Amino acid sequence: MSYMKHTVKVYLFSDKGVLNLMLSLRGQGWSYDALGFLFGCDPTAIIYQCQRYGIDPEEDIIGLQEVIKQLVDEADKWYYVDGQKINKGKSYKDYLRSPRK
């Protein structure tokens, strides 16, 4: 009787569309940590795929903090009521500050 745990491995980058997206983002300067956060995997998986396909930009332009800030800013623009996505819009103070036509 075998007591070894049998698990099914799911390979994130077996989907060519996801792989191409990840490689193009790395080519644009996304950091390994930011890509790992975005795709929900360990950054070493990103490093392996980038080395495998020869993608390595000169420097990391977009880091993990910038990605998190963009996601939080995007989430703050919307709220949901009964499953409908509603734009929060501007506050009255922001409305008064905006340039008029």
C-alpha atoms as an extended CHARMM CRD file, in Angstrom:
* protein
*
       101  EXT
         1         1  MET       CA              0.0000000000        0.0000000000        0.0000000000  PROA      1               0.0000000000
         2         2  SER       CA              1.4280000000        3.3590000000       -0.9930000000  PROA      2               0.0000000000
         3         3  TYR       CA              1.1630000000        6.2740000000        1.3840000000  PROA      3               0.0000000000
         4         4  MET       CA              2.6260000000        8.8270000000       -0.9790000000  PROA      4               0.0000000000
         5         5  LYS       CA              0.4810000000       11.8140000000       -1.6800000000  PROA      5               0.0000000000
         6         6  HSD       CA             -0.5280000000       12.0320000000       -5.3200000000  PROA      6               0.0000000000
         7         7  THR       CA             -1.1660000000       15.5130000000       -6.6170000000  PROA      7               0.0000000000
         8         8  VAL       CA             -1.9610000000       16.8110000000      -10.0380000000  PROA      8               0.0000000000
         9         9  LYS       CA              0.5150000000       19.4090000000      -11.2190000000  PROA      9               0.0000000000
        10        10  VAL       CA             -0.9300000000       22.4220000000      -12.9830000000  PROA      10              0.0000000000
        11        11  TYR       CA              1.5040000000       24.2810000000      -15.1770000000  PROA      11              0.0000000000
        12        12  LEU       CA              0.6570000000       27.9630000000      -15.3880000000  PROA      12              0.0000000000
        13        13  PHE       CA              2.7290000000       28.6510000000      -18.4630000000  PROA      13              0.0000000000
        14        14  SER       CA              1.5030000000       25.6900000000      -20.5110000000  PROA      14              0.0000000000
        15        15  ASP       CA             -1.0380000000       28.1500000000      -21.9470000000  PROA      15              0.0000000000
        16        16  LYS       CA              0.8560000000       29.9960000000      -24.7060000000  PROA      16              0.0000000000
        17        17  GLY       CA             -1.2580000000       33.1320000000      -24.3130000000  PROA      17              0.0000000000
        18        18  VAL       CA             -0.3420000000       33.4730000000      -20.6360000000  PROA      18              0.0000000000
        19        19  LEU       CA              3.2980000000       32.7290000000      -21.4230000000  PROA      19              0.0000000000
        20        20  ASN       CA              3.4360000000       35.3470000000      -24.2000000000  PROA      20              0.0000000000
        21        21  LEU       CA              1.7800000000       37.9240000000      -21.9410000000  PROA      21              0.0000000000
        22        22  MET       CA              4.2720000000       37.2510000000      -19.1470000000  PROA      22              0.0000000000
        23        23  LEU       CA              7.2570000000       37.4260000000      -21.5130000000  PROA      23              0.0000000000
        24        24  SER       CA              6.0490000000       40.6730000000      -23.0780000000  PROA      24              0.0000000000
        25        25  LEU       CA              5.5310000000       42.2640000000      -19.6530000000  PROA      25              0.0000000000
        26        26  ARG       CA              9.0240000000       41.1810000000      -18.5840000000  PROA      26              0.0000000000
        27        27  GLY       CA             10.3830000000       42.6440000000      -21.7980000000  PROA      27              0.0000000000
        28        28  GLN       CA              8.7040000000       45.9430000000      -20.8810000000  PROA      28              0.0000000000
        29        29  GLY       CA             10.6110000000       45.9680000000      -17.5880000000  PROA      29              0.0000000000
        30        30  TRP       CA              8.2790000000       44.3750000000      -15.0340000000  PROA      30              0.0000000000
        31        31  SER       CA             10.1730000000       42.8870000000      -12.0920000000  PROA      31              0.0000000000
        32        32  TYR       CA             10.0890000000       39.1860000000      -11.2760000000  PROA      32              0.0000000000
        33        33  ASP       CA              8.2730000000       39.9030000000       -8.0040000000  PROA      33              0.0000000000
        34        34  ALA       CA              5.6140000000       41.9940000000       -9.7390000000  PROA      34              0.0000000000
        35        35  LEU       CA              5.0190000000       39.2890000000      -12.3530000000  PROA      35              0.0000000000
        36        36  GLY       CA              4.8660000000       36.6050000000       -9.6750000000  PROA      36              0.0000000000
        37        37  PHE       CA              2.2600000000       38.6430000000       -7.8040000000  PROA      37              0.0000000000
        38        38  LEU       CA              0.2590000000       39.2700000000      -10.9730000000  PROA      38              0.0000000000
        39        39  PHE       CA              0.2090000000       35.6160000000      -12.0810000000  PROA      39              0.0000000000
        40        40  GLY       CA             -0.0390000000       34.1700000000       -8.5610000000  PROA      40              0.0000000000
        41        41  CYS       CA              3.1300000000       32.1000000000       -8.7070000000  PROA      41              0.0000000000
        42        42  ASP       CA              6.6080000000       32.0770000000       -7.2620000000  PROA      42              0.0000000000
        43        43  PRO       CA              9.0500000000       34.5450000000       -8.8910000000  PROA      43              0.0000000000
        44        44  THR       CA             11.4780000000       31.6760000000       -9.5450000000  PROA      44              0.0000000000
        45        45  ALA       CA              8.9810000000       30.2480000000      -12.0660000000  PROA      45              0.0000000000
        46        46  ILE       CA              9.0850000000       33.6090000000      -13.8570000000  PROA      46              0.0000000000
        47        47  ILE       CA             12.8950000000       33.6570000000      -13.7570000000  PROA      47              0.0000000000
        48        48  TYR       CA             13.0550000000       30.1490000000      -15.2200000000  PROA      48              0.0000000000
        49        49  GLN       CA             10.7370000000       30.9560000000      -18.1280000000  PROA      49              0.0000000000
        50        50  CYS       CA             12.5300000000       34.2300000000      -18.9020000000  PROA      50              0.0000000000
        51        51  GLN       CA             15.9130000000       32.5060000000      -18.9370000000  PROA      51              0.0000000000
        52        52  ARG       CA             14.4840000000       29.7140000000      -21.0590000000  PROA      52              0.0000000000
        53        53  TYR       CA             13.2480000000       32.1450000000      -23.7210000000  PROA      53              0.0000000000
        54        54  GLY       CA             16.1300000000       34.6380000000      -23.3890000000  PROA      54              0.0000000000
        55        55  ILE       CA             14.0690000000       37.5810000000      -22.1060000000  PROA      55              0.0000000000
        56        56  ASP       CA             16.0300000000       39.8260000000      -19.7480000000  PROA      56              0.0000000000
        57        57  PRO       CA             15.6620000000       43.6130000000      -19.9460000000  PROA      57              0.0000000000
        58        58  GLU       CA             18.4430000000       45.9210000000      -18.7930000000  PROA      58              0.0000000000
        59        59  GLU       CA             16.6350000000       47.0260000000      -15.6230000000  PROA      59              0.0000000000
        60        60  ASP       CA             13.3740000000       46.5620000000      -13.7770000000  PROA      60              0.0000000000
        61        61  ILE       CA             11.1560000000       49.5530000000      -14.4940000000  PROA      61              0.0000000000
        62        62  ILE       CA              7.9240000000       48.3780000000      -12.8780000000  PROA      62              0.0000000000
        63        63  GLY       CA              8.2940000000       46.8860000000       -9.4070000000  PROA      63              0.0000000000
        64        64  LEU       CA              5.9150000000       45.1150000000       -7.0690000000  PROA      64              0.0000000000
        65        65  GLN       CA              4.9490000000       48.2960000000       -5.1880000000  PROA      65              0.0000000000
        66        66  GLU       CA              3.8520000000       50.0080000000       -8.4010000000  PROA      66              0.0000000000
        67        67  VAL       CA              1.7080000000       47.0210000000       -9.4220000000  PROA      67              0.0000000000
        68        68  ILE       CA              0.0060000000       46.8840000000       -6.0240000000  PROA      68              0.0000000000
        69        69  LYS       CA             -0.5830000000       50.6560000000       -6.1060000000  PROA      69              0.0000000000
        70        70  GLN       CA             -2.1660000000       50.4190000000       -9.5780000000  PROA      70              0.0000000000
        71        71  LEU       CA             -4.4420000000       47.5700000000       -8.4810000000  PROA      71              0.0000000000
        72        72  VAL       CA             -5.5290000000       49.4390000000       -5.3410000000  PROA      72              0.0000000000
        73        73  ASP       CA             -6.1280000000       52.6550000000       -7.2920000000  PROA      73              0.0000000000
        74        74  GLU       CA             -8.2070000000       50.7690000000       -9.8510000000  PROA      74              0.0000000000
        75        75  ALA       CA            -10.2150000000       49.0470000000       -7.1190000000  PROA      75              0.0000000000
        76        76  ASP       CA            -10.9490000000       52.3970000000       -5.4590000000  PROA      76              0.0000000000
        77        77  LYS       CA            -12.6700000000       53.6990000000       -8.6220000000  PROA      77              0.0000000000
        78        78  TRP       CA            -15.5050000000       51.1490000000       -8.5350000000  PROA      78              0.0000000000
        79        79  TYR       CA            -18.0250000000       49.6460000000       -6.1640000000  PROA      79              0.0000000000
        80        80  TYR       CA            -20.6460000000       46.9720000000       -6.6730000000  PROA      80              0.0000000000
        81        81  VAL       CA            -24.3880000000       47.0720000000       -6.0060000000  PROA      81              0.0000000000
        82        82  ASP       CA            -26.3610000000       43.8990000000       -6.7050000000  PROA      82              0.0000000000
        83        83  GLY       CA            -23.5480000000       42.6500000000       -8.9320000000  PROA      83              0.0000000000
        84        84  GLN       CA            -23.4570000000       45.8110000000      -11.0510000000  PROA      84              0.0000000000
        85        85  LYS       CA            -20.1500000000       47.6710000000      -11.3780000000  PROA      85              0.0000000000
        86        86  ILE       CA            -20.6280000000       51.3710000000      -10.5760000000  PROA      86              0.0000000000
        87        87  ASN       CA            -18.0520000000       54.1110000000      -11.0630000000  PROA      87              0.0000000000
        88        88  LYS       CA            -17.5440000000       56.2100000000       -7.9340000000  PROA      88              0.0000000000
        89        89  GLY       CA            -16.8080000000       59.2940000000      -10.0000000000  PROA      89              0.0000000000
        90        90  LYS       CA            -15.4220000000       62.5040000000       -8.5050000000  PROA      90              0.0000000000
        91        91  SER       CA            -16.0730000000       64.0990000000       -5.1770000000  PROA      91              0.0000000000
        92        92  TYR       CA            -17.7170000000       67.5160000000       -5.2060000000  PROA      92              0.0000000000
        93        93  LYS       CA            -14.3800000000       69.1100000000       -4.2840000000  PROA      93              0.0000000000
        94        94  ASP       CA            -12.6750000000       67.3980000000       -7.2520000000  PROA      94              0.0000000000
        95        95  TYR       CA            -15.5410000000       68.4320000000       -9.4970000000  PROA      95              0.0000000000
        96        96  LEU       CA            -15.0890000000       72.0890000000       -8.5480000000  PROA      96              0.0000000000
        97        97  ARG       CA            -11.3160000000       71.8590000000       -9.1760000000  PROA      97              0.0000000000
        98        98  SER       CA            -11.6650000000       70.3370000000      -12.6480000000  PROA      98              0.0000000000
        99        99  PRO       CA            -11.1820000000       72.6800000000      -15.6020000000  PROA      99              0.0000000000
       100       100  ARG       CA            -14.3420000000       73.8380000000      -17.2610000000  PROA      100             0.0000000000
       101       101  LYS       CA            -14.9800000000       73.9110000000      -20.9850000000  PROA      101             0.0000000000
